[in-house]
């Protein structure tokens, strides 16, 4: 086993930094390892390290290597304590960092709460760990680590002696303070850091983001998710840049300029450097040119300092490797990475040949107020959202759309290409991103073309997260033409995906197409799927005769209105208790006796499956079909249901604090403190067709009147907000509508337009379902088959024979053939 020795000597230089001279000696070979005899500053940093080792078949992830080492915990704890030391240099640095982070990410401590145990797993015995200070400490550790690596890569000299870019100059004084602190408190940890950096310099193999996996192992997953810290895997970054035309097999493509406008720790840019390295290995370009490309044609921008330095460190390491292998001197530090607000630079920004990246995914309304104020004018200026003022402030538009539009309009050459990792909602949301989908920018409506979309939803490329990921690829200056090729990836083993070489991703993939959901509306949401299905869907397009609605919403007080029945008294009053399990808001559980007048059978999403429903709970709904959104008045309740009013009165404070009411709905709660939302005449319809709002498969059921106990007459079942509904006037009509929505051609049509796993009323609004006509034999047959299906499911009998009949009948409404209907069912699986 190879052992190493390390010897340290202090020195001073013009930057007053603490320097370390490191000799890493192999006792087996008797030779100095690469990187020996170099001076480097003990300055720390970390954010994420790729941690990939590669074999001929792909990539192998060395998990053990990137687990947190003891010396890292010592350093992070020392920085954590120093950040709260009043009057200390790092306390001032922490305050400045917190201010800058709040302006971009928002205040971290106001985000999703993190269990203290998650932070204590790194910090140890800290009574009340502070999330902001913890994140600061990790990021400052990463900053110093990156600085150290840069020092070693340029030969042990101070980076400021090498025409260092502004990012390095900004980092230097911070690292100087960190070094002074750590030399005093944890000198042993400093030595361990020096040894690790030296070992890293001796490695060969593909280039990788040197900090990604490191960060992911230092920061527990729950903490990363709470602060919105997600990192693009190296294999996906490689796939995007290669798909955008930046390939090692094509040396000319590597001479193009490239930028990531939100570069983070530089995973896309390092992937570009790896393509360049492979071209050097293949002999299509030499080391001199490769270094020149990395130093001058690879660009990145990030609004935070730490990611910028991490990117520079990874690229400096790549350049130093090429210098070593090609015997090229002298060393330089790539200057293409800028610490800036990417959205600030507009006219006059340098144009590049290729824009790539994974911009932030955040709803505009959740961005910090100052950030929104600063950039709100960009939306209308780019032509991607026309609202202003209050409407703009509460917009559900995603900021990723702004980054994409800005980068293409201000940074991409007229015929340049692009590749972005984005949320699926940019293309599929019916209510948001409409102007973005016109793919025209600025006052002159300059076009850009989306030429390919890749769906990674099932692939789940981000570890531990099920966000709906797509990749869009295209070219500036051309118009988007429909249909657009659409490639859907199945489940991928992330550990087997290549991060180098010319091989494609390993996994199931299917080719399809994307088209506008509304053919005559350029801003329409997209419909995606198999080409054959898309043609059929066009025949189903039209205005739905039925309006879908959302179920009852309590505004955030489920534990007040959701009830469990414990019996009925002889006088007819109901014995109930409120259901507090699974409630987000803590509410005391009480038992009460109330009037049955406003108590109904209650349906939740989990109570519904295909052609089956079972109401297990009741709901208190103090509204009527006539009052609709307005609740029954307090005076009416006092007269007709005084026990019900008394029950509600004990929760007056909780009901008054509900935050689920929009401005126009607030008047109803102001009048009657127990008012609910999403209530209309349709809520009280005896017969309804319902489906789950959140579901991978469009699942429908017909619901009729239900008894809440044996002594009650049947009452209309009330669906909650997790169920969508269509109210019908008779059981025959309900089974007809339910049967149409269960037809395979309709189900496939719905799936092609779903946003994430959401099946909102807007999804079915553009399916031309005809109004129930009792004189139509086809309508009657659909109703009868659907009703029989419900009976068989209730009896747990097979329904297969009914599905063919139902599919044929439903398809005939739009002149779709039986063969096309069977094909749709087959595609659905």
Secondary structure, DSSP 8 states (H G I E B T S, - for coil): -------------TT---EEEE--B-TTT-SB-TTTTEEEE---B-S-B--EEEETTEEEE-TGGGS--HHHHHHHHHHHHHTT-TT-HHHHHHHHHHHHHHHHT--GGGSS---HHHHHHHH-S-TT--HHHHHHHHHHHHHHHHHHHHHHHTTSS-GGGTT--HHHHHHHHHHHHHHHHHHHH-HHHHHHHHHHHHHHHT--SS---SSHHHHHHHS-HHHHHHTT-----HHHHHHHHHHTT--TT-GGGGGS-EEETT-TT-HHHHHHHHHHHHHHHHTSS-HHHHHHHHHHTEEEEESSHHHHHHHHHHHHHHHHHHHHHHT--S------EEES-TTT--TT---EEEEEE-----BGGGS-HHHHHHHHHHHHHHTS----HHHHHT---BHHHHHHHHHHHHHEEEEEEEEEEEETHHHH-SSSSTTGGG-EETTTTEEEEEEEEEE-TTT--STT----EEEEEEEETS---SSEEEEEE----GGGS-SSSS----S-EEEEEEEESSTT-TT--EEEE-HHHHHHHHHHBS--SS--EE-BB-SS-HHHHEEEEEEE-TTS-EEEEE--TT-SS-----EEEE-GGGEEEEE-GGGEETTEE---EEEE----TTTTTS---HHHHHHH-HHHHHHHHTTHHHHHT-----TTTHHHHHHSTT--BS--GGGG-SEEEEEESB-SS--EEEE--B-SSTTS--B--EEBTTEEEEEESSHHHHHHHHHHHHSHHHHHHHHHH-BTTB--HHHHHTB------TT-HHHHHHHHHHHHHHHHHHTT---HHHHHHHHHHHHHTTT--HHHHHHHHHHH-
